[in-house]
C-alpha cells in the first residue's frame, strides 16, 4: 500500500506539474476543481494509510516479537514510512503552493472579468452616446434640408473664408518671392563688394610694389648721381691742372722772353732800345693777350667749381626732400586705399548682415522643419502584368499633395513638397541648398532620410559617382563657399560618421 501510495503521489505530482504548465486564463476554474478533488482524495487515502499504520503499531505493541525475522523488516518499513511521511509533507507543501498560485490566478481572472464587464459597460455607453449623436445629426440634417436659405448662407460664408485664406496665401507667396529677390540682390551686391575688395587689395599690393620699385630707382639714381659728381670732380681737377700747366708754360715763356730782352739791352746799351723798338713791343702785347684770355677762363672754371661744390653740398638735402615728398605722396595714396578698403569692408559686413537677416527670414517663412516626399520609379519587384497597378498618384495643381490607394480607399497626404519619380537629384538638392548657407552662418542644420527598406534612401542621400546625392552635393557646396570666402574668413570643418545597424551604434 505504501508503494502504491508513493506511485500515486508521483503521478499526481506529474499531473500537477502538467496542469501547472498548461494552466490558462480560461480553464482556471476547471483545473482548480480537479486539483481540489484530487487533493481531497489524496487526503482520504493518507488518512486510511495512517489508520492502518496505527493499527499495525498497536498490534506490534500487543504482541511483541523477540528475535523475529520480521523485526528488521518492520524497522525498514518504519524508516520507509517516515521517509514517505516526509515526502508526503513536501507534497503537501507543494500542494499548498499550487493552491496559493491557483487562488492568485483565480483572483486575477476575477479582476479581468471585472475589467471586461467595465469595458463592456463603457462600450455600451459609448454606443448609446454615438447613437444619440447619430440621431441628433440626422435631426440636424433634416432641419437643414428644410432650410435651404441658411445652407446657402453657410456655403457663401465658407467661400468667403476660403477666398480670404487664398488671399493670405497669395500675399505670403508674394512676400516669399520678394524676399527671394532681395536675397538674390543682396548676394549680387555681396559679390560686387567682394570683387571691389579684392581689386582694392590688388591695388594696394601694386602700390606697395611701386613703392619698392621707386625706392630702388631712387637708390640707383642716387648712385648714378654720385658717380657723375665724382666724374665731374675728376674732370674739373684735370681741367684745372691742365690750365695751370698751360699757364705755367706760358708764364715760363714770358719770363724767358723778358729775360732775353733785358740781356740784349745790357749788351747793346740804351740806344739799342731806341733803335729796335718793335721787338719788345711785339712780345709784350702777346703775353698780355694770353694773360687776359686765361683770366676769364680761370674765373669761369672757378665759378663752375664753386657751383658744382654747392650742388654737391645741397644734393643730400634735395634728395631727402624728394624722398620725403615721394613717401608722403605714396603714404597718402596708401591711406586712401586703406580708407577705401575699410569703407568697403564696412559695407561688406553690413550687406552680409542684411543678407543673413533676409536669408533667415526666408528660411523661417519656408519652415524650420520641412518634410518632403520622394516617390521612386516602379521596379520589377513591384510586379508586372495587367494586375499591377500604381498605388501612388499626384495632384496636378498642387506639388505638396500625395494620394495613396490603401485597401481600396484613396488616402491623401499633404507635405511641404512631393517629388515624382522623374525628379532629378539636382531638383531634390535645390530644396535644401539654402540650408548650407544657414550652416555657414552658424545655425544647426540636419538633413536625414527615413523610410522602409528599398524605398531609395541611399540613392537620395549618397547617389552614384555620376549622379551624387544630397550628402556629396551639400559638402561640395560647403567647400566651394568656404573657398570663395577664404580671403576674408577662416573656417574649420570637422566631419563625423555614425551608423546604426541591427540596433547597435557604430
C-alpha positions as CSV (number, residue, x, y, z in Angstrom):
1,X,0.0,0.0,0.0
2,X,2.9,2.4,0.8
3,X,4.5,1.7,-2.6
4,X,1.1,2.2,-4.4
5,X,0.6,5.4,-2.5
6,X,4.1,6.6,-3.4
7,X,3.4,5.8,-7.1
8,X,0.1,7.7,-6.9
9,X,1.8,10.6,-5.3
10,X,4.4,10.7,-8.1
11,X,1.6,10.5,-10.8
12,X,-0.3,13.3,-9.0
13,X,2.9,15.4,-8.9
14,X,3.4,14.9,-12.6
15,X,-0.2,15.7,-13.3
16,X,0.0,18.8,-11.1
17,X,3.2,20.0,-13.0
18,X,1.5,19.3,-16.3
19,X,-1.6,21.2,-15.2
20,X,0.6,24.0,-13.9
21,X,2.3,24.3,-17.3
22,X,-1.0,24.1,-19.3
23,X,-2.9,26.3,-16.9
24,X,-4.6,29.1,-18.8
25,X,-6.8,32.1,-18.1
26,X,-10.0,30.4,-19.5
27,X,-9.6,26.9,-17.9
28,X,-8.6,28.1,-14.4
29,X,-11.8,27.2,-12.6
30,X,-11.9,23.7,-14.1
31,X,-8.3,22.9,-13.2
32,X,-8.9,24.3,-9.8
33,X,-11.9,22.0,-9.2
34,X,-9.9,19.0,-10.5
35,X,-7.0,19.8,-8.2
36,X,-9.2,20.3,-5.2
37,X,-10.9,16.9,-5.8
38,X,-7.6,15.2,-6.3
39,X,-6.2,16.8,-3.1
40,X,-9.3,15.6,-1.1
41,X,-8.9,12.1,-2.5
42,X,-5.2,12.1,-1.5
43,X,-6.1,13.3,2.0
44,X,-8.5,10.4,2.4
45,X,-6.0,7.9,1.2
46,X,-3.4,9.4,3.5
47,X,-5.8,9.2,6.5
48,X,-6.5,5.5,5.6
49,X,-2.8,4.7,5.4
50,X,-2.2,6.5,8.7
51,X,-5.1,4.4,10.3
52,X,-3.6,1.2,9.0
53,X,-0.2,2.3,10.3
54,X,-1.6,3.0,13.7
55,X,-3.3,-0.4,13.7
56,X,0.0,-2.2,12.8
57,X,1.8,-0.3,15.6
58,X,-0.9,-1.3,18.1
59,X,-0.7,-4.9,17.1
60,X,3.1,-4.8,17.4
61,X,2.8,-3.4,20.9
62,X,0.4,-6.0,22.0
63,X,2.3,-9.0,20.5
64,X,6.0,-8.3,20.9
65,X,8.2,-10.4,18.8
66,X,11.6,-11.2,20.3
67,X,14.1,-12.1,17.7
68,X,11.5,-12.2,15.0
69,X,12.7,-12.1,11.4
70,X,10.0,-9.5,10.7
71,X,11.5,-7.1,13.2
72,X,14.2,-5.9,10.8
73,X,11.7,-5.7,8.0
74,X,9.4,-3.8,10.3
75,X,12.2,-1.4,11.1
76,X,12.9,-0.8,7.5
77,X,9.2,-0.4,6.9
78,X,9.1,2.2,9.6
79,X,12.1,4.1,8.1
80,X,10.5,4.0,4.7
81,X,7.2,5.0,6.3
82,X,8.9,8.0,7.9
83,X,10.6,8.9,4.6
84,X,7.2,8.6,2.9
85,X,5.7,10.8,5.6
86,X,8.4,13.4,4.9
87,X,7.8,13.2,1.1
88,X,4.1,13.5,1.9
89,X,4.8,16.6,3.9
90,X,6.8,18.0,1.0
91,X,3.9,17.2,-1.4
92,X,1.5,18.9,1.0
93,X,3.7,22.0,0.9
94,X,3.9,21.8,-2.9
95,X,0.1,21.4,-3.0
96,X,-0.3,24.4,-0.7
97,X,1.9,26.4,-3.0
98,X,-0.1,25.2,-6.0
99,X,-3.4,26.1,-4.2
100,X,-2.0,29.6,-3.4
101,X,-1.0,30.0,-7.1
102,X,-4.4,28.8,-8.2
103,X,-6.0,31.2,-5.8
104,X,-3.9,34.1,-7.2
105,X,-4.8,33.2,-10.8
106,X,-8.4,33.0,-9.8
107,X,-8.2,36.5,-8.3
108,X,-6.5,37.8,-11.4
109,X,-9.2,36.1,-13.5
110,X,-11.9,37.8,-11.4
111,X,-10.1,41.1,-11.9
112,X,-10.0,40.6,-15.6
113,X,-13.7,39.7,-15.6
114,X,-14.5,42.8,-13.7
115,X,-12.4,44.9,-16.2
116,X,-14.1,43.2,-19.0
117,X,-17.5,43.9,-17.6
118,X,-16.5,47.6,-17.1
119,X,-15.2,47.8,-20.7
120,X,-18.4,46.3,-21.9
121,X,-20.4,48.7,-19.9
122,X,-18.3,51.6,-21.2
123,X,-18.7,50.3,-24.8
124,X,-22.4,50.1,-24.3
125,X,-22.5,53.7,-23.0
126,X,-20.3,54.8,-25.9
127,X,-22.6,53.0,-28.4
128,X,-25.6,54.7,-26.7
129,X,-23.8,58.1,-26.9
130,X,-22.9,57.6,-30.6
131,X,-26.4,56.5,-31.4
132,X,-27.7,59.7,-29.7
133,X,-25.3,61.8,-31.7
134,X,-26.3,60.0,-34.8
135,X,-30.0,60.7,-34.1
136,X,-29.1,64.3,-33.3
137,X,-27.1,64.6,-36.6
138,X,-30.0,63.1,-38.6
139,X,-32.3,65.5,-37.0
140,X,-29.9,68.4,-37.8
141,X,-29.6,67.2,-41.4
142,X,-33.4,67.0,-41.7
143,X,-33.7,70.5,-40.2
144,X,-31.0,71.8,-42.6
145,X,-32.8,70.3,-45.6
146,X,-35.9,72.1,-44.6
147,X,-34.0,75.4,-44.5
148,X,-32.2,75.8,-47.9
149,X,-31.6,79.6,-47.5
150,X,-29.4,79.0,-44.4
151,X,-27.4,76.3,-46.2
152,X,-26.7,78.7,-49.0
153,X,-25.6,81.4,-46.5
154,X,-23.3,78.9,-44.8
155,X,-21.8,77.9,-48.2
156,X,-21.2,81.5,-49.1
157,X,-19.6,82.1,-45.7
158,X,-17.2,79.2,-46.3
159,X,-16.4,80.5,-49.8
160,X,-15.6,84.0,-48.4
161,X,-13.3,82.5,-45.7
162,X,-11.7,80.3,-48.4
163,X,-11.1,83.5,-50.5
164,X,-9.6,85.2,-47.6
165,X,-7.3,82.2,-47.0
166,X,-6.3,82.2,-50.7
167,X,-5.6,85.9,-50.5
168,X,-3.4,85.4,-47.4
169,X,-1.7,82.6,-49.2
170,X,-1.1,84.7,-52.2
171,X,0.3,87.5,-50.1
172,X,2.6,85.2,-48.2
173,X,3.8,83.7,-51.6
174,X,4.4,87.2,-53.0
175,X,6.3,88.1,-49.8
176,X,8.3,84.9,-50.2
177,X,9.1,85.8,-53.8
178,X,10.1,89.3,-52.8
179,X,12.4,88.0,-50.1
180,X,13.9,85.6,-52.6
181,X,14.5,88.5,-54.9
182,X,16.0,90.6,-52.1
183,X,18.3,87.7,-51.1
184,X,19.4,87.4,-54.8
185,X,20.1,91.1,-54.9
186,X,22.0,91.0,-51.6
187,X,24.1,88.1,-52.9
188,X,24.8,90.1,-56.1
189,X,25.8,93.1,-54.0
190,X,28.0,91.0,-51.8
191,X,29.7,89.5,-54.9
192,X,30.3,93.1,-56.2
193,X,31.7,94.2,-52.8
194,X,33.9,91.1,-52.7
195,X,35.2,91.9,-56.2
196,X,35.8,95.6,-55.2
197,X,37.6,94.5,-52.0
198,X,39.8,92.1,-54.0
199,X,40.5,94.8,-56.6
200,X,41.4,97.3,-53.8
201,X,43.7,94.7,-52.2
202,X,45.3,94.1,-55.6
203,X,45.8,97.9,-56.0
204,X,47.3,98.1,-52.6
205,X,49.7,95.3,-53.5
206,X,50.6,97.1,-56.7
207,X,51.2,100.3,-54.9
208,X,53.5,98.5,-52.4
209,X,55.4,97.0,-55.4
210,X,55.6,100.5,-57.0
211,X,56.9,101.9,-53.7
212,X,59.6,99.3,-53.6
213,X,60.4,100.0,-57.2
214,X,60.6,103.7,-56.6
215,X,62.9,103.3,-53.7
216,X,65.1,101.0,-55.8
217,X,65.0,103.6,-58.6
218,X,65.9,106.4,-56.2
219,X,68.8,104.4,-54.8
220,X,70.0,103.7,-58.3
221,X,69.6,107.4,-59.3
222,X,71.4,108.5,-56.1
223,X,74.3,106.1,-57.0
224,X,74.4,107.4,-60.6
225,X,74.4,111.0,-59.4
226,X,77.2,110.3,-57.0
227,X,79.2,108.6,-59.8
228,X,78.5,111.6,-62.2
229,X,79.6,114.1,-59.5
230,X,82.7,112.2,-58.9
231,X,83.5,112.1,-62.6
232,X,82.8,115.8,-62.9
233,X,85.0,116.5,-59.9
234,X,87.8,114.5,-61.5
235,X,87.3,116.3,-64.9
236,X,87.3,119.6,-63.1
237,X,90.5,118.8,-61.3
238,X,92.1,117.6,-64.5
239,X,91.0,120.8,-66.4
240,X,92.4,122.9,-63.6
241,X,95.6,121.1,-63.7
242,X,95.8,121.4,-67.5
243,X,95.1,125.1,-67.2
244,X,97.7,125.6,-64.5
245,X,100.2,123.7,-66.5
246,X,99.5,125.7,-69.7
247,X,99.6,128.9,-67.6
248,X,103.0,127.9,-66.1
249,X,104.4,127.1,-69.6
250,X,103.2,130.4,-71.0
251,X,104.5,132.3,-67.9
252,X,107.8,130.5,-68.3
253,X,107.9,131.6,-72.0
254,X,107.0,135.1,-70.9
255,X,109.8,135.1,-68.3
256,X,112.2,133.8,-70.9
257,X,111.2,136.5,-73.4
258,X,111.5,139.1,-70.7
259,X,115.0,137.8,-69.7
260,X,116.1,137.8,-73.3
261,X,115.1,141.4,-73.8
262,X,116.9,142.5,-70.7
263,X,120.2,140.7,-71.8
264,X,120.1,142.4,-75.2
265,X,119.7,145.8,-73.7
266,X,122.6,145.2,-71.4
267,X,124.9,144.2,-74.4
268,X,124.0,147.0,-76.8
269,X,123.3,149.8,-74.4
270,X,120.4,152.0,-74.1
271,X,120.4,153.3,-77.7
272,X,119.6,149.8,-78.8
273,X,116.2,150.1,-77.2
274,X,115.6,153.2,-79.2
275,X,116.9,151.6,-82.4
276,X,114.9,148.3,-82.1
277,X,111.6,149.3,-80.6
278,X,109.4,146.8,-82.5
279,X,110.8,143.6,-80.8
280,X,109.7,144.2,-77.2
281,X,106.6,145.9,-78.4
282,X,105.7,142.8,-80.3
283,X,106.5,140.4,-77.5
284,X,104.7,142.1,-74.5
285,X,101.3,142.6,-76.2
286,X,101.2,138.8,-77.0
287,X,101.8,137.8,-73.3
288,X,99.3,140.3,-72.1
289,X,96.8,138.9,-74.6
290,X,97.4,135.4,-73.3
291,X,97.0,136.5,-69.7
292,X,93.9,138.4,-70.5
293,X,92.5,135.3,-72.2
294,X,93.4,133.0,-69.4
295,X,91.8,135.1,-66.6
296,X,88.2,134.7,-67.9
297,X,88.8,131.0,-68.4
298,X,90.1,130.8,-64.8
299,X,87.1,132.8,-63.5
300,X,84.7,130.5,-65.4
301,X,86.4,127.4,-64.1
302,X,86.4,128.8,-60.6
303,X,82.7,129.7,-60.9
304,X,81.9,126.2,-62.3
305,X,83.8,124.6,-59.5
306,X,82.0,126.6,-56.8
307,X,78.7,125.9,-58.5
308,X,79.4,122.2,-58.6
309,X,80.6,122.3,-55.0
310,X,77.3,124.0,-53.9
311,X,75.3,121.4,-55.9
312,X,77.2,118.6,-54.2
313,X,76.7,120.1,-50.8
314,X,73.0,120.7,-51.5
315,X,72.3,117.4,-53.2
316,X,71.7,115.3,-50.0
317,X,69.2,117.9,-48.8
318,X,67.5,117.9,-52.2
319,X,67.5,114.1,-52.3
320,X,66.0,113.9,-48.7
321,X,63.3,116.4,-49.7
322,X,62.5,114.5,-52.8
323,X,62.3,111.2,-50.9
324,X,60.2,112.8,-48.2
325,X,57.7,114.2,-50.7
326,X,57.6,110.9,-52.6
327,X,57.0,109.0,-49.3
328,X,54.3,111.5,-48.3
329,X,52.5,111.0,-51.7
330,X,52.8,107.2,-51.5
331,X,51.6,107.2,-47.9
332,X,48.7,109.4,-48.8
333,X,47.8,107.0,-51.7
334,X,48.1,104.0,-49.3
335,X,46.0,105.8,-46.7
336,X,43.3,106.5,-49.3
337,X,43.4,102.8,-50.4
338,X,43.2,101.7,-46.7
339,X,40.3,104.1,-46.1
340,X,38.6,102.8,-49.2
341,X,39.2,99.2,-48.0
342,X,37.8,100.0,-44.6
343,X,34.7,101.6,-46.2
344,X,34.3,98.6,-48.5
345,X,34.7,96.2,-45.5
346,X,32.1,98.1,-43.5
347,X,29.7,98.0,-46.4
348,X,30.5,94.3,-47.0
349,X,29.8,93.5,-43.3
350,X,26.6,95.5,-43.4
351,X,25.4,93.8,-46.6
352,X,26.4,90.4,-45.1
353,X,24.3,91.0,-42.0
354,X,21.4,92.1,-44.2
355,X,21.8,89.1,-46.4
356,X,21.9,86.8,-43.3
357,X,18.7,88.5,-42.0
358,X,16.9,88.1,-45.3
359,X,18.0,84.5,-45.6
360,X,16.9,83.6,-42.1
361,X,13.5,85.3,-42.8
362,X,13.2,83.3,-46.0
363,X,14.0,80.0,-44.2
364,X,11.6,80.9,-41.4
365,X,8.8,81.5,-43.9
366,X,9.6,78.2,-45.6
367,X,9.5,76.5,-42.2
368,X,12.3,75.5,-39.8
369,X,11.1,71.9,-40.0
370,X,10.2,70.7,-43.5
371,X,9.1,67.2,-44.7
372,X,9.5,66.2,-48.3
373,X,8.3,63.1,-50.0
374,X,10.0,61.4,-52.9
375,X,8.4,58.5,-54.9
376,X,10.8,56.1,-56.5
377,X,10.2,54.6,-60.0
378,X,8.4,51.2,-60.4
379,X,10.8,48.2,-60.4
380,X,10.3,44.5,-61.3
381,X,9.9,43.6,-57.7
382,X,6.7,45.7,-57.5
383,X,5.0,43.4,-60.0
384,X,4.3,43.2,-63.7
385,X,1.4,42.4,-66.0
386,X,-2.2,43.7,-66.2
387,X,-2.8,43.1,-62.5
388,X,0.0,45.5,-61.5
389,X,-1.3,49.0,-60.6
390,X,0.4,52.1,-59.3
391,X,-0.8,52.8,-55.8
392,X,0.6,56.4,-55.7
393,X,-0.9,59.4,-57.6
394,X,-0.1,63.1,-57.7
395,X,-2.0,66.3,-57.8
396,X,-1.5,68.2,-61.0
397,X,-2.4,71.6,-59.3
398,X,-0.5,71.1,-56.0
399,X,3.0,69.7,-55.7
400,X,2.6,69.2,-52.0
401,X,-0.2,66.6,-52.1
402,X,0.3,62.9,-52.4
403,X,-2.6,60.4,-53.0
404,X,-2.2,56.8,-51.9
405,X,-4.6,53.8,-52.7
406,X,-4.9,51.8,-49.4
407,X,-7.3,48.8,-49.1
408,X,-9.4,50.2,-51.9
409,X,-9.7,53.6,-50.5
410,X,-7.8,56.8,-51.5
411,X,-5.8,58.5,-48.7
412,X,-4.3,61.9,-49.2
413,X,-1.2,63.3,-47.5
414,X,-0.1,66.9,-47.5
415,X,3.7,67.6,-47.2
416,X,5.9,70.6,-47.9
417,X,6.8,69.2,-51.3
418,X,6.4,65.9,-53.2
419,X,8.9,64.8,-55.8
420,X,7.6,62.5,-58.5
421,X,9.7,59.5,-59.9
422,X,11.1,61.7,-62.7
423,X,12.6,64.3,-60.3
424,X,16.4,64.5,-60.6
425,X,18.9,64.6,-57.8
426,X,19.6,68.3,-58.6
427,X,15.9,69.2,-58.1
428,X,15.9,67.5,-54.8
429,X,19.1,69.2,-53.7
430,X,17.8,72.7,-54.7
431,X,15.1,72.4,-51.9
432,X,17.8,72.0,-49.2
433,X,20.5,74.1,-50.8
434,X,19.7,77.2,-48.7
435,X,20.4,75.2,-45.5
436,X,24.1,75.0,-46.4
437,X,24.2,78.8,-46.2
438,X,22.5,78.6,-42.8
439,X,25.2,76.2,-41.7
440,X,27.9,78.7,-42.7
441,X,26.0,81.4,-40.8
442,X,26.3,79.4,-37.6
443,X,22.9,77.6,-37.4
444,X,22.5,73.9,-36.6
445,X,21.2,72.0,-39.7
446,X,20.0,68.4,-40.0
447,X,19.1,66.6,-43.3
448,X,18.1,63.0,-43.0
449,X,16.1,60.4,-44.9
450,X,13.8,57.7,-43.5
451,X,11.6,55.0,-45.0
452,X,11.3,51.3,-45.4
453,X,13.9,49.0,-47.0
454,X,14.2,49.6,-50.7
455,X,12.5,53.0,-50.7
456,X,15.5,54.8,-52.1
457,X,17.1,56.4,-49.1
458,X,20.7,55.5,-50.0
459,X,20.2,56.7,-53.6
460,X,18.8,60.1,-52.4
461,X,21.5,60.7,-49.8
462,X,24.5,59.1,-51.4
463,X,23.7,58.7,-55.1
464,X,26.2,57.4,-57.6
465,X,29.6,58.6,-58.8
466,X,28.0,60.1,-62.0
467,X,24.9,61.4,-60.2
468,X,25.7,62.2,-56.5
469,X,23.1,62.7,-53.8
470,X,22.4,65.2,-51.1
471,X,25.5,64.3,-49.0
472,X,28.1,64.9,-51.6
473,X,26.4,67.9,-53.2
474,X,26.0,69.6,-49.8
475,X,29.7,69.1,-48.9
476,X,30.8,70.3,-52.4
477,X,28.7,73.5,-52.0
478,X,30.0,73.9,-48.4
479,X,33.7,73.7,-49.5
480,X,33.1,75.9,-52.6
481,X,31.6,78.6,-50.3
482,X,34.5,78.3,-47.9
483,X,37.0,78.6,-50.8
484,X,35.2,81.7,-52.1
485,X,35.4,83.4,-48.7
486,X,38.9,82.2,-47.8
487,X,40.3,85.7,-48.4
488,X,38.2,87.2,-45.6
489,X,37.2,84.4,-43.2
490,X,38.9,81.4,-41.6
491,X,36.8,78.2,-41.4
492,X,37.4,75.0,-39.5
493,X,35.5,71.9,-40.7
494,X,35.2,68.6,-39.0
495,X,33.2,65.5,-40.1
496,X,32.0,62.5,-38.1
497,X,30.0,59.5,-39.2
498,X,27.7,57.2,-37.2
499,X,25.8,54.1,-38.2
500,X,23.0,52.1,-36.5
501,X,23.0,48.5,-37.8
502,X,20.9,45.8,-36.2
503,X,20.1,48.2,-33.3
504,X,23.8,48.7,-32.5
505,X,25.5,52.0,-32.8
506,X,28.8,52.1,-34.7
